[in-house]
C-alpha cells in the first residue's frame, strides 16, 4: 500500500527532517505535496529524484485529497488548518502545541502509549521534544517499579526554537549583531531560560510537567521541570531524578532499559548532544541510585530534538497507523507526483 502525504511547514527545520526521514525509513508514498508560508511558496525541493514545488496553504488546497498530513507550521496554522484536513478524511499528525492537551486528541509517543494513536478522530498530537525523550526513558521504569515523582532539568539546544534560534546563535558566535532573536539575552557563552510567565514558570516547563502525566497515564505524578537553553545547535539533554514506589535495583533497570525499544544505554561513557545528533534513539547514561533514598535514582537522557523529538516521532506514529490498516490508503501505485 502507498499513501498520499502532505507536509505542512515543509521548509522549516522539522519539515525538512520529515522529508529526510520519510526517505530513510522508506515510508510508502504514492504522492507527496509540500506546503509552507507565502515566503517559500513557488520554491522547489529535491526529494527522491523529484523536484517538488512548495505551495501556499489556501482555501483551494486539496486538503481532503491526502491520506496523511504531517504538520509542523506552528500552533496558529494548526488550529486553522488541521481540522479542515481532518474533516475531509485526512489523518493529521501535528507537531505544534495546538492540540496536545485536548481531551479528544491523542498525545502519542509510540514506544510509550501507541494504543492511544488508534483512538484518534482525525488529529494526533506530537508531544513537546523534551517530553518525548523523557517519556521514552521513564516508561520501562514505570513498568518495573512505578514512579511517584520526577524532577528534571533540561539543557536544550537553540534549534528547539527553530531557525531563529540557529540564526541568533550563529550570528553571535561570529561576533555579529543578530537580526532575529529568541531571547533578549545573548545565547553565545550563556545559559538562558525560555520566556517566563507571571507565575515564574515558562510555558516549556509546564508542557513537560503536564504532557508527561498524560503520556505515562499517571495523572497524579508529581513533576517539576526547569528548562534551560544552552549555546549548542542540536539535541536536548536532561538531568533527571526519579522517585519510585518501592526500592529499586539499578542492575535490573539497566538491563531493562538496554532491551527497551528506542533506547540506547551507555554504561562505559555518557551521551552528549553532539554524539546524539542525527540519531533516532533516546540515549541514556549516568544511571545511578540515590544514596539517600533506596526508592530513587538519577539518570542522564539525550536525544536529537529535531528527529526523535519531532519528525521521527511523527513518522513513527504514521507507520503505526499504516501497520494497523487505519491510514486511508491510496489505490495508486504511481511514483511520487510532482506538485
N, C-alpha and C positions, 0 to 999 in steps of 0.2 A: 504494500500500500504506500502511496505517496500523498503528500499534503500540500495544500495551497497556504502559504505562510506570508504574513505581513510583519515587518518590523517598524514600529513607530518610535522615532528617535534614533534612526539608523546611523546617523553620522556622529553621535556622541560617543564617549568612551565605552559605555556599556553596549550600545548598539553595534559598534564596530567589533567588540569582543563577541557578541552574539553571532555575527557573520562568521567569524573565525571558528567558533565552537560548533556551529551547525555543520561546517565543512569537516572539521576534525572528527566529530562523532558520527558523521555520515547520516545525519537525520534525513529521512526520505522526503524529498521536496519535489513536487511537480511544478510549482510556480512560486516565485519569491518576489515580493514587492517591498520597496523601501519608502518610508515616509519620514519627513523631517520638517524643520521650520522653513518659512519662506526664504530665508537667507541661503539655505542649502538646496532648495528645490531647483531642479534642472541640472545639477551636477551628476556625474556618473561614478559608480563604484564598481571596481572589478571584483568578481566573485565566481570562482569555479569556471573561469574562461569566458564568462558573460559580462557585458557592460550593463549594469543595472542603473536605470535613471531614477534619481531621487525625486519623489513627488511631495507636494504640499498637501496636508490634510484639508479637505474641503467638503461641503455637502455633496459634491459629486463623487467623492471617493467611494469605491465599491466595497463598503465595509462588510456586507453580507456575502461577499464572494469568497472569503477565506475560511479555511478550517481552523487556523490558529493565528492569533495576533500577539506578538511579543512587544510590550510597551515599556519604553524607558525614556520618557519625554517629560517627566515632572508631574506633580500631583494635579496641577490645573488642567493640563491636557488630558490626563487620565480620567478625571472626573467628568469631563465633557464627552470624550470620545469612546472610552471603554464601554459604557452602556450601549452606545449606538452599535458598535461591533457585536456585542453580546446579544442584543435584542434581535439581531439578524442571523444568529446561529453560529457566530464565530466564538471559539473559546479564547478568552483573553487571559494572558498571564502578565500581571502588571508589576513593575519594579519600583513604583513610586510608593509614597506613604498614604496615598489617597484611600485605599481600601483595606489597609492592614488590620484595622480594629473594628471593621463592620461585622456584626454578628453572623450574617448570612454569606460572608466571603471567606473561604478557607485561607489560612495563613500557613504556608507549607514549606517544610524542609524535607525532601524525600527520604533521607536516612532516618528521620525522626518521627514524622507523622504523615506518611504517604497516604494513609487511608482518608485523610481529610480532603485530598485533591479529588477523590471520587465523588465527593458530596457537592461539588461546585454547581452553581446556577448560571454559569457563563463567565464569571470572573474569578480568578485565583490570584491571591496576593503573594508576591515575593517578599520575604522579610527584610529588615534592615541588615546591611552587610555584617555589622558587628554581632548581631543576634544570631545569624546563621551559623557562624563558626562556633560560637559559644554553645548553641543548642546541639550541634553535632557531637561535640566533645563531651557534653554532660549527659546525653541520653543513656549511654551504657552505664554510667554511674547511678543514674536514677533507677535503672532496672536492677542493678546489683544491691544497692543499699538504700534507695530512696534519698531524697535531699530535702532539707528544711530551709536552708538559706544559702545565698550566693553573694559574694562581694567581688566585683570586677572593676578593674581599671583598664581602659582601652588605650592603646597607643596607635593612633590612626594616621594613615598616610594622607597626603593632600589630595590624592586622586579621588578620595571619598567625596570631595566637594566638586568633582567634575573638572572640566577643562580649565575653569577659572583658577582652581587651586594649583594645578600644574603650572599655569602661566605666572601666577604671583610668585611661587617659589623659584621658578627658573629665572625670572627677572631679578629677584633679589640675590640669588647666587651669582648672577653675572654682574652684580653691582649696579643694576638699573632700577629706576623707579617703576613699580608695576603699574600697568594701565588698567588692570582689573584686580579686585581683591575679594578674598573670602573672610578676611579678618582685618580690623584696623590696626592690629599688632603685626609686626614683621613675622614672617614664617621662618625665614632662614635663621639657623642657630638659635632656635627658640622653641618653646612649648606653649601652645595656646588652647583655650577652651572653645568649644562650639558656642554660638551665641546663647547667653544665659537669659532665662525668663525672670519675671519679677519675684518668683519664689526661690530663685537661686539655682534651680535645675535647668539644664539645657534640654531642648527637645530630643536630642540624640540620646541623652541619658534616660529620659522617660521611655523612648522607644525600646531600648534594650530591656528595661525593667518590665514593661508591660508585655512586650512581644514574647519574651522568654516564658512567662507564665502561660500564655496562650499556646505556644508551640509544644511545650512539655506537658500541657494539660494539667498544670498544678496551680490553680487559681490562688491558693494561699501561700505559695512560695514567696519567701522574703528575698528581694533582690535589691541591691544597692549598686549603682554604676557611677563611675567617674570617667568621662570621655574626654580624651586629650588628643589634640592634633600635633603631630611631630613633623620635622622637616625632611621627610623622605617621600618618594614619589609613588610607591606601590606597596600594597599589602598592609593588613592590620595585625597588630599583636595585642594580646590580652594577658594580664596577670590576674589569676582567678583563685579565690578561696571558697571552698565548698564545705558546708556542714551537713553531714548525712544523718539519717535517723538511727543508725546503730554503728558500732565500731567498724572501721574499715581495714581491709587487708590490701596494702598497696600493691603487693605482687599480683593478687587476683585482679585488681583494677588494671594494672599494666597489661596483663595477659589479655584481658577482655578488650581494652582499647586497641591493642595491636591487631586484634582479629575483627574489629568492627568496620563496616563499610564506610568509606570516605575518610578514614583516619590513618595518618602515618605517625607512629610513635617513635621518638628518638630517645634512646637511653644512654648513649655514649657521647652525646652532644646535645645542643638545643637548636631549634629552628629560629630563623631570623626573618624579618620582612624581605630581605634580599634573597635569601635561599628559597622562600616560599613563592616568590613571584613567578608567574607562568604556570603554576601548578593548580590542579583542581581539587587537591586534597586539603583537609584540615590537619595541620601539623601540631603535635602535642609533645612537650618536653618538660623537663624540670618537675616531674611528678614526685611529690613528697608528702609525707604525713605531717600534720600539725603536731609538734612536740608537746603542745599544751592541751590537746583535745583529741582523744582517740577516735572521735567521730568525724574529724575534719581533715582535709587535705588541701594542698596547693598545687597548681599546675600553670603552665605557660602555653598559650594557644596562638598560632599564627596561620593566616590564610590570605590568599590573593583576593582582595576585596572586589576587584573588577570581574574576576572569573567566579570562583565559588561563592563569593559574597554577593553576586548579582547575576551575571549572564549564564554561568554554568548551572546554577541552581534553577533558573527559569527553564532552561532546556532540559534538565533532568525531569522537571515536572511534566513537560511536554512528552518526553519519552515514556514516562509512567502512564500517561493518559493513552498514548498510542498503543502501548503494550496491552492495556485493558480494553482496547477497542472502543474508547469513548471520545476520541477525536473524530469529528465528522470527516470522513476521508474523501479524497477526490478519485474519481474513476479514471482520471487522466494519468497516463504514464509517460507523457512527453517530457523532454528536457526542460530545465528551468526557463520560464518565459521572461524575456526582456521587457520590463515595463517602461 
